[in-house]
Amino acid sequence: MSGMRRFDGRVVIVTGGASGIGKAAVCRFAAEGATVVVVDLDQAAGEGLVADLREQGASADFVRASVDDEAQVAELYASLMSRHGRLDVLVNNAGIVLESLGATTSLAEWRQVLSVNLDGVFLMAKHALPALRASGGGAIVNNASMLGRIGTPGATSYVASKHAVEGLTKNLALEHAAEGIRVNAVCPGYVNTPMIQADLEAQPGYLESLHPMGRLAEPEEVAAVIAFLASDEASFVTGSSYLVDGGYTAQ
């Protein structure tokens, strides 16, 4: 595989890596020389992606795990360190969306969204830190969404979870800056992924029209920013969040 090879010799974890932005990030890191560990619940998609990458000469593994289950997260890292001996980058991309108003969201639904979108980021980062420290530093990139900056009616639990990820990103950055561990977030607008296909089909052209650029982001455009934040080119960037929203929040 060809590319700039910014990640030769480095080990990268991408959660939610079997589809959408996560898959694009996996492919970007693999193209630039990384050994990529794909974490997802969709085993067929994850194993299929890894098989394709290996055919192209990349180094990749798949791990099926729930990011909000601490025992599974701990086992994931134990397996990674046993197999690869180091960790350089964690991309916290796994997330779920629930479309409902705050007044009609059940506590169980609220907790499910917060569990994956916030607890999952916390647990993956918490258990990554010793491995990153042992590697002499590294980077964590969280997928926080432009809805970590603004609200949108009908997605209360999702918006709350993404605002919380922004805060977690800043605090982890402050706590670990002196160790050479950088923590940043990427904040995409609406992206052309399976997660929003139902919305696209229900209201053709609507989500595209909300962005001043008049279109959705492609997963690869978000992956490019993730790769930048994970790379040495962003060596003095920590505690930041980068909007990739086609001008949505500039309005």
Secondary structure as UniProt FT lines:
FT   TURN            6..9
FT   STRAND          11..15
FT   TURN            16..18
FT   HELIX           20..31
FT   TURN            32..33
FT   STRAND          35..40
FT   HELIX           43..55
FT   TURN            56..57
FT   STRAND          59..64
FT   TURN            67..68
FT   HELIX           70..84
FT   STRAND          89..92
FT   HELIX           102..104
FT   HELIX           107..114
FT   HELIX           115..119
FT   HELIX           120..134
FT   TURN            135..136
FT   STRAND          138..143
FT   HELIX           146..148
FT   TURN            153..154
FT   HELIX           156..176
FT   HELIX           177..179
FT   STRAND          181..188
FT   HELIX           194..196
FT   HELIX           197..202
FT   TURN            204..205
FT   HELIX           206..209
FT   TURN            212..213
FT   HELIX           219..230
FT   HELIX           232..234
FT   TURN            235..236
FT   STRAND          241..244
FT   TURN            246..247
FT   HELIX           248..250
//
